[in-house]
Amino acid sequence: MADTQVKRLVIVESPAKAKTIQKYLGEGYVVEASVGHIRDLPQRAAEVPKEFKKNKWASLGIDIESDFEPLYVVDSAKQSRVNDLKKELKDADELLLATDEDREGEAIAWHLLEVLRPKVPVKRMVFNEITKEAIQNAANNTRDIDQNLVDAQEARRLVDRLYGYQVSPILWKKVGRGLSAGRVQSVAVRLVVEKERERIAFKTADYWDIDAVFDPGHFEAKLFSVDSKRIAQGGDFDDKGNLTKQDVMLLTEKDVAEIVEGLGSSKFEVSDVSSRPYSRKPEAPFMTSTLQREASNKFGWSAKRTMRTAQGLYERGFITYMRTDSTTLSESALKAARAQAKELFGADHVSVEPRRYERKVKNAQEAHEAVRPAGDVFKTPAELASELKSDDFTLYEMIWRRTVASQMVDAKGTTSTVKISGKTNSGKVIEFSASGTVIEFLGYKAAYESGETDDADEAEDKRLPVLKKGDAITPKSITPSGHQTTPPARFTEASLVKELEARGIGRPSTYASILGTIVDRGYILRKGRALVPSWTAFAVTRLLESFFSNLVDYAFTARMEEELDLVAAGELPRTQALRDFYWGPEDGSAKGLATQLEQLPDIDARGNSTFEIGDSGIAVRVGKYGPYLERGEERASIPPDIAPDELTPERALEILLAPSTDRELGVHPESGLTLMVKTGRFGPYFTEILPEGNEEKPRTASLLKSMEATGVSLEDALKLFALPRIVGIDPADNIEITAQNGRYGPYMTKAKDSRSLDTE
């Protein structure tokens, strides 16, 4: 398709993409990969060029006084790749920068241009899917680099650097080493902490109702009212355990026992029968956040796992670009989805007109389609069964089903409600209620079922017998049922992404990395699918709320996202967005980071990291080596499996009074340091006690699985502290083999290769 006398160098981000695109472009094109970013702000002082080292701002990498001028350095690990690209460029007649079509991709293209300094024409090549037609079309319809997108990405990067580099050191001094603060990360942690605070403050309430089973039809019903007054249910209470409505009846255990006894041999009849049409619309095709949520709901996947799988499917040409906040389908995709729905499910299952979905995301800005199968004719999962395995197949099938279902008709059915009444021997009128929904026409549900459910979904396909008013009904069982109100549910990865998105915080390309960071940093622990904040997260959030309130304010963070969107649209200079963040908006509506740093008072580190447990006199302290309980001179480690809302005064006292396995073992003969055995988040371990004021991290060693904390000795600790040790040299290549011990047990290493040991 191209003039063979002209050589065009195409640069993409990944080698996997390069291989596929090379095949589609053919002769006249050489496709190479940058392997992600080639240039960034310096990560270490050693990376700062010699001519800049004397500048005060050098380690920050941003000259704030010169309109936030960034200092970029080529990653040392990427220098050889840059050299290879320059070599290829010498023989090229044209350079096509084909990085991803989003702000990050636009920035990578710009950095390549800045570093390679080509003397040949440069064009920007963009595509949304890796199919032959899409790639060839992109090569023939290039554009210039969009400087507005580059500026928006740069502003985001600089804001994140200013925040992280200037706030994180305060956390190191006042909370603990190794912690980090981040513009979106810290807000996400605050959301999870606030949810746990609500759970801690929550007061449970008891309420009772009655479950019954009736014939004919052996169907279940619940007590609905007594003397026409509705029975109180969980939703009728506030978080303090008080009823929010006065027109309901709160039943006690004694009340329901009397009602059940009073019903005795009472006769029941149908007092009312009603029905209403049931209808459910298909959901929009996936965007990044809904893809992550649905994979979490259906398969229990983390956002990271979902995006890793989607990235592979995209690079191999199976789906469109996976970082998007668009639910739009192109005309060719609409046609493909509708044709496939008609072929597989019948013409009566396809909507008369194409369904088009509006985006409901605050500040939606990505310029792509929805995540959908690639191409103008979608491949069915059955056609790809031999090509896609495991996670790849699972995710592709979900994307394919959701896309096809989006062009199908509503599911239809009927929801019926039956009321059954009887009288107690004291004359009280008791009414039970039962509801059920019968799906009479599947519509889109023939192709796709959502992973999210609501109360209406719970009743689907619950068929009630055909009854009419006045029919006699026979109770088969009448059983009292006691309940307690439950605190607000914790966030899952899926619901946290949904909440951030609803507040306009973060973007499709950032959610997976944000979730990964807050878990890796120890701020958030996973308990099943629930996200539980650590006590460290409580201490960090309290400090930021108290001294950097704007930085964890939801509205302020969302407004920063809006400003970055304006920069991307060319409606706001990059420097203005940075000034607003650092110095504060001109209208004085919020303090900038610099002002908050200048006005920072002395922080009481101990007070900030102390959390009283009710009125018990026991407090949680977040210390150098993790959280512990304290009462006077008494101290005890907090078992890692206890969530903050589970640490009641009673439980805290129980832990304090329990015999501790933490104990001193003796003195290391070489270092002179005291060695101890302790129990931590990952089980028992040996550690050394450093002198007061020593900021170094103490050495630790996990106990072997065969060891018990109550029975280990100083000798056991010395043996494990002697690791890693050389056990031999491989004669084949003269490389050392070492024995090591880690969190998951003993293992051997040779260079970068490691092997677990089955026995100790």
N, C-alpha and C positions, 0 to 999 in steps of 0.2 A: 504493500500500500504506500510505502514511502520511497522517495528518490534514494537509491542505493549509494549515490555519490555523496550524500549528506549524512553525517553521523550526528545523532542526537543523544545526549546523555540525559537519562531520566533518573532522578533520585527520589526514592520512596523511604519510608521509615524502617521497614522490617525486611529481612532476607526472605521470609516466606512470601511476602507480597511481591518482592522483586522477581522471584522465580516465575510466578504465575503471570505477571504483567509482561515479562520478557517474551513469554510464549505467545501472548496475544498481540504484541506489537511487531514482533518479527525482525527482519533485517532492517538495518538503518538506525536501529535503536539499541543502546546499551543501558540496561537497567541495573542500578546499584542501590544499596541501602545505606542510610546514615546511621542506622541502629539507634533510633531515638534522637534525643538532644545531643548536640556536639559541643554546646557552649552554655555556660551558666554563670551565676555569681560565684565568687570563690567560696568554697566550703571550709577551707583551712587557711591559716596564715601563710603556710608554705606555698599556696597556690597564687598568692598575690605577686604580680610582677615587681621586679626590683625597683623600678622607677616610681611605684606607688606606695611602697612600704612605709615611707615616712609620714604619709597622710593619716590623720586621726581616723578618717572614715574607711581606711583600706580594708580592715577585717570585716566591716559591715558590707562593703562592696557597693555602697551608694553614697555619692557626694550630694548630701541633702541641700547644701547651700548653693549648689550649681543646678538648681531645678531638678533635683533627684536624678542626677546623671549616674547610670549604672556602670559598674566595672565588670565586664564579661571576660571570662578566661575559658580557653578550650580545655575540656576535661582531658587529663593526662592519659586516661584509658582510651580516649577517642582519637588521640593524635595520629596514630598509625592509620586509622580509618580516614581521617582528613587528608593525610598524605596520599592515600590510594585514590580518593576522589579527585584531588588536584591532578594526579597523574592521568586519570581518565579524561579529565576536562581538557588537557592539552591537545588531545586528538579530536575533540568535539567541535562541531560547527554551531551547536545550539544546546542550551541547558534548559531542561524542563524540570521544575521543582514540583514533585507530585506527592507531597506530604498530605496528611489528613485535612479534610475540609472543615476545620474548626479553628478556634483561636490558637490552640496549642500547635496545631499543624502549620498554621500561617506563620507563627513565630519561628518554628524550626526552619521553614523555608527562608525566612528573612535572615536568620543566623547563618545558614548555609551560604547565602548570597554575600554576607559580610565577610565571612571567613575565606571562601573560595575566590572571591574577587574575579569573576569570570570576565574575559575580554570578548566573549561571544554573546549574541542575543539571549536573554533570559525570559522565560515564560512560566506562568503558574498553571499547572495542570491539576484539575480537581475532578473527583468522581465520588459516587455514593455507593457503588457496588463494583465488585471485581468480576465482571463478565466481559467477554470479547467485545461485544457491541458497546458497552459503557466505556471501556478503556480506549477503544479506537475513537469513539466520539469525543472523549476528553482530550486526546492528543491533537485532535483537529479543531478544538474549540477552547483555546487557552485564554488566559487573562493575565493582568498584572498582579503583583502582590498587593493585597489590601492592607495598607499601612494602618488603617483604623483598627483592624483586628489585631495587628502586631502590637499597637500601642495599648490596647485593652489587656492583652496577655501580659505585657511588660508591667503595666500598672498593677495587675493582680499579683505578679511575682514580687514586685518591690514592696507592696503592702504586706504581703505574707512575710517577707524578710524583715521589714521594720518591726512588725509585731513580734515575730519569733525571737529575733536576736536581742531585742531590748526588754522584753518581758520575761522570757524564759530564765535568764540569770537571777531574777528576783525570786522565782520559784525555787531555784537551786539553793539559794541562801535561806529562804524562809520556810520551805516545805521539805524538799529532798532533792538529792542529785539525780540527774538524768531525766528530769521532767521537762515538758515542753508546753508552750502556749501557742495557739494558732487561731487565726481569724475565724475560721469556721469550726475547727476542731473544738475549741473551748466552748463555743455556743452549743455544739452537739452534746458535749459532756454536761453542760448546765441543764439541758433539757432532761437528761437521764437522772441527774441528781435531784432536780425539782420533783420528778415523778416519785423518786424514793422518799423525799421529804413528805409528800402527800400520803404515801403509804405508812410512814412512821406516825404521822398525825392522825391517821384514820381511826375512828372508833366504830367497832362493829356493833350491829344491832341484831337481835334475835327476832325471828318471825316464824309463824307456823301456818301451814295450809293443809289441805287434804287431797290425796290422789285417789282416784276411783277407776275401776274397770267395769264397763257395762256391756251387757248383751241386749239385743243381738249385735253381732259384729265384733265382740270382744275388743272394744276400743277404749282408749284411755281418756280421762277427763280430769280437770282440776277444779277445786272449789273456787267459785267466782264471787259469790256474794252471800251475805246472811241478812235476811229481812231487807233486801234490795240495797244493802250497803256493800260496796266492793271491798274485797279482802286486800289488805296491804301486801305488796310484793317488794322485792329488793330495790326496784327503781323508785320507790316512794320515800326513801331515806336520804338524808344528806350525809356528808363525810364525817359528821359528828355523831351519827347514830340517831338523829332526830327525824321524825316524820315531817315531810314537807307539805303534806296535804291533810286537811281536816275531814274530808269527806270519805275517808277510808277507815276500815275497821282492822285494828291490829289484834291478831289472835295469839294467845299464849298456848303453851302445851296443855294447860288445864282446860282452856276453852275448846280446843279441837277434840280432846278426849271426851268432853261432855257432848259435843255435837255428834261424834261417831257413835257414842252409846245411845244418844237420843234418837238417832236415825233407826236403830234396831231393825225392825221388820217393816219400816216405812215403804210405801209404794212411790215409785218415781215415774214421771212422764216427761215427754218432750214438750218444753214450754215455748220454744222458738226455733225456727230453722231459717237460716239466711245464706245467701250465696252471692258472690261477686266475681266478676271476671278477673283472671290472673294474667298478667303480661310482663315479660322481661325482655329488655332490649339487649342486643349484643354489646360488648364493650369495645372500645376503640382499639386499633392496633397498638402494639407496644411502643412506648418510648423507653429511654434508659431506666428511669425510676420504676415504672410499672413492670418492666421486665425483671428487675431485681426483686421487687416485692412479690411478684407471682412465683418466681423460682424459690423464694424463701417460703412462701405459704404452701406451695405444692410439694417441694422436694426438701425443704429445710436447708437450702444452700445459702452460703454467705454471699454478700455482694461481690466479694473478690472472686469467688469461684464462678459465679455467673458471668462476670465480665471477662475472666480468663477464657472461659469456654466460648463466649460470643466473639471474642477477638479472633480466636482460631477459626471459627466458622466464617467470619468476614474475610479473613486473609486468604482462605481457601476458596472464596467465591460462592459460599452457600447462602449468606444473608447480606443485607445492606449494612451500612455503617451503624455501629451499635451505641455511639454516644450522641444522643439526640433528645430534644424535648418536643419533638413534633409527632403528631399522630396522623399526619397527612399521608395519603397514598397517591402516587403519580397516576396519571390516566392509564398508562400501560399496566400498572400494578392492580388498579381497580378492575380492569378488564380481565386480567389473569385470575384474580380472586373470584370474580363472579362466574367466570367460565368453569373454574374448578368446582365451585359450589354446586353449580347446575349439573355438572357431569357426575359428581359423586353423591349428591343428596337429592337431586331432582329440581325442576324449575320452580315448583311451589315453595321451595325453601330459600329462594333468592329474592331479595328486595326488588321492587319494581324499578326504583331509581337507585343509582349508586349512593351508598351511605358515606357522608363526609363528616369528619369529626373535628370539632373545634378544640384547640388546645386550652386547657384550664389551668395551666401552670403559671404562677405569678412570674412576670418578667421573662416569659419564654423567648429564647433568642437563637437557638441553634437552627441552622439553615438546611437541615436535612429532611428526608422522609422519615416515616416511622421505621422501626426495626421490622423487616419483613423478609420472606424468602427472596433471593436474588433472581434477576432475569424477568423476561416478559412472559414466560411460562414457568410456573412454579413446579419444582420437583416434589412429588409426594414423599412422605417418610418411607413408604414401602419401596420406592425407587432408590432410596439412599441407604437402605438397611445394610447393604454390604460395604458401603463406603464409610458410614459414620458409626462409631462405636460409643457405648457408654454415655458419658455426659454430653458429647456432641450430638448424638441422636436424640437424647431426651430433650435438650433445649431446642433443637431444630424443630422437632415435632410440636412442641408447645407454641413456638413462633408461627409455624405454618398453620396450625389449627386456629389460633387467635386471629390471624390475618384473613383466612377464608371465612371464619364465622362473622367477622365484622361486616360482611356484605350479605348476610343472610337475614331472614325475617325474624320477628319477635317469637319467643316461645309463648304459647297460649294455653290457658287452662281455666279451672274454676276453683276458687277457695270457698269452702263451706264451713259454717259455724253452727254448732248445735248447742242449745241450752237445755239442761235437764234439771227439773225441780222436784223437791220433796219436802216433807215437814218432819221436824223432830217431835218427840212426844210432848214437848213443852210448847209446841205451836210455832217454832221458828221456821221461816221459809228458807230453805237451803237451795242454792242454785250452783250447778256445775256447768263448765263450759269445755267444749272440745272443738278444735279446728283442724282442717286438713286440706291440702291442695292436690289436685289431680292435674298433671300435665297432659293435655289432650293433643297438643301438636308441638313437637320438639323444637321446630324452627332451628335457630342457631345452635341450640344445645345438642343437636345431632353431631356437631363438629367440635364444640368446646364447652367445658364446664370451668367456671372460675374457681380459683383456690380460696377466695374470700367468701364467707357465708354470713348471712344475717338471719334474723328470726323467721322471716318469710321463707328463706331457703330451707330452714330446718323442717318446715311443715310440708315441703314438696313431696309429692307422691305418698303422702299419708292419707289413705283413702278411708272415709267414713261410710258407714252403711247408709242405705237409702232410708230416710226417716221423715215423718211428717208430724206436725204439731198435734199433740194429744196421744201419740203412740206411747204405750206402756214400755218401760225400760226396767231391766233387772240388774241390780248391782251384783257383780261377782266378788268384788273386794272394795273396801273403803279403808284407807290407811292414812293416819296422821303423818305429816312430813315436816320436820324442823329444818330451818335454814339460818344462816348468818350472812349478813351483807359482806361483800368482799371489797377490798381496797382497789383503787384504779390499777388496771393491768400495766405491768412494766412494758417498756418499749421492746419490740423485737427489731432486728435490722430493717425488716420491711416497714414497720410502722414508724421507725425513726426517720427513714428516708422520706416517707410520706409527709411527716410533720415538717421536716426541713424544707421540703419542696413547697408545701402549703404556705410557709412563712416567707418564701422567696430567698432562702438562704442556701448557698452552694449551687452547683451546676451539675448536669449529668456526668461530666467527665471527672467530677471530684468525689462523688458519694462513696464509691468503693474504697478509695484511698483514705478518706476521713474515717470510715468505720474501722479500717485496718489499723490506722494509727492509734485511735483511742483504745483499742484492745491491746495492741503491742506495747503501748506505754503503761499498761496496767491501770488505766483509769476505769475501764469497763471490763467486767468479767461476764462470760456467757454461762447462763444456768439453763440448760436446755436451749430453747430459742430466745429466752428472755435476756435482756441486757441489764446487768446489775452493777451499779457504781461501787467502786472501792472507797474506803475511807480517805484515801489519797485524793480521789476525785472530789470528795466533800471539802477537803482542806483547800485544794486549788480553786475550786469554784467560789468558796467563801472569800478567799483573798482577792480574786478578780472582781467579784461583785462589790466588795468593800472599797477597793482602791483603783480599779479600772472598769468602772461600771459601764461605760460606753462600749467597751470592747466585747462584753458579753450581753449587750442589749440587743434583743431580737430586731427591733425596728432599725437601730443604727446599722447593724450588720446587713439587713435587707437593703437599706438605702445605699450602702457601699456597693452592693451587687447592682443596683439600679444605675449608679454612676458609671460602673464599669461597662454596663450595657450601652450607656450614652456615648462612652468613648468608642466602643465598637461600631456604633452607628455614625460616628463622626460629628456628634452633637455636643461633645464636651472634650476639651483638651486633656490629654493624659496628665499634665502637670496640675490641673485644677483638681482632679480626683485625688491625686496624691497629697496636695496641700490640704484638702478638706479632711483627709484621714489623719494627717500628721499634725497640722496646726489647728484644725477645727474649721467647720464651715464659717463663711463670712457673716452669716446671720446670727452667729453665737449660739445656735440651737444645741450644740454639743461640744464638749471639750475634745481636742485632738490628743493623739498619743503623747506628743511632746509636752503639752500642758500637764497631763496626768503624771508624767514622769517627773517634771519639775516640781509639782506640788505634792509629791509622794511623801507622806509623813513616815515616821519610824513605825515599822510594823512589828507588833508583838507576835513573834513566830509561835511561841508556846500557846498563847490565847487563840490564835487563828487555827491551830491544829488540835484544839481540845473540844470535844463534843460531849456534853453532859447526857447521861442516860436517865431521863426523867428526873425524879427527885431522889434518886437512890444514893447520891453521893459518889457514884461510880462514873468515871468518864472514859471516853475513848481518846487516846492520844495517838497522833500520827507522828511517829518518830523516824529517826534516821534509817532504821532497819525495818520499818513497817508499822502497822497499827497495833496497839496493845491497850489493855484495860488498866486503869489506875484508880486506887482508893487509898489515900494517904501514902504509906510506904509500900502497900501491896501492889503487885503488878502481875499481869498474866497475858500471854499472847492470845490473840483472838483466832480461833480456828478458821481456816480459810473458807470453809463451806458455809459460814453463817453470814447471811446478807444483812445489811444495816437495819432493815425494818424488822428483822427477826431477833435483834439484840435488845430484848426487853430487860427491865431491871432484874427480873427473876433469873433470866438466862445469864446476864452479866455476873450476878452474884454467884451463880453455880460455877461459872468458869473461874472466877477469882478463888473460890474455896477448893476447887479441884486440885489434887496433887499435880505439880508441874513436872514435865519431863525435862525442862530446861535445867541444865546443871553444869558446873565447872568440872573439867576433866583433869586439869593440871597445866603445866607450863611447857611450851615448846622449847626443847633444849637449845635450838639454834637462834630463834628470833626473840626468845624471852617473853613472848606474848601468851596470855592465858587462852586456852582453848576450851570451847563449850560445845555442848550438843543442844540444839534448839529444834523446835517444830515450826515450820513456816508454811507458805502457800502450797508448796509442792511436796510437803512431807518433812521428815526429820533430816537435819544436816549438821555438819560440824562447822564452826566458825571461830575466828580469832577475835579477841577484844582489843581494839586499838586504843591508844592513850587519848584522853580528852583533848579536843582541838585538832586531832589528826583528821583531815578531810579525805584521806584515801579510802578506797573501798576495801573492806576486809575480805580476805580470802575465805572461800566456803567450799565445802565438799559434801555432796549428797551421800547419805548412808546407802550401802548396798542393800538390795532387797532382802538378803538373808540376815541383816542386822536389825535389832530392836533398840530404840532410843534408850530404854531403861537398862540395857545390859552392856552398852559399849564402853570402852575404856580409852585412856590416853593413847595406848598403843594402836588401837583401831584408827584413831584420828590421825596419828603420825603416818600410818601406812597410806591413807587416802590423800593426805597433804603432800606425800612424795610423788603423786601423779601430777602431770603426765611423766612417764619415764620410758626410756628407750629399752625395748625388749629384744631388738635385733636389727639386722640390716639385710634387705633383700639382695641376694647375690646377683640377681639378674640386672639390676640397674643401680645398685649401691645406694638406695634410698632408705632412710631410717624408718622403722616401724615402731610406733609408740603405743603404750597402753594408757587409756584415759577413763575417767568416770564422769558421767553427766546426769542430767535430770532424769533421763530414761534408762539409766543403768550403765554398766561398763561397755567400752568399745575400743577397737583398735583403729589407728589411722596410719595411712601412708600417703604423704603428700596431701592431695585433696580428697582422697578416697577414704571412707570410713566404714567399718563393719561392726554391727552390734555383736556382743558375746552372749551366747545362750546361758552360760554358767559363769559364776564369779570366781 
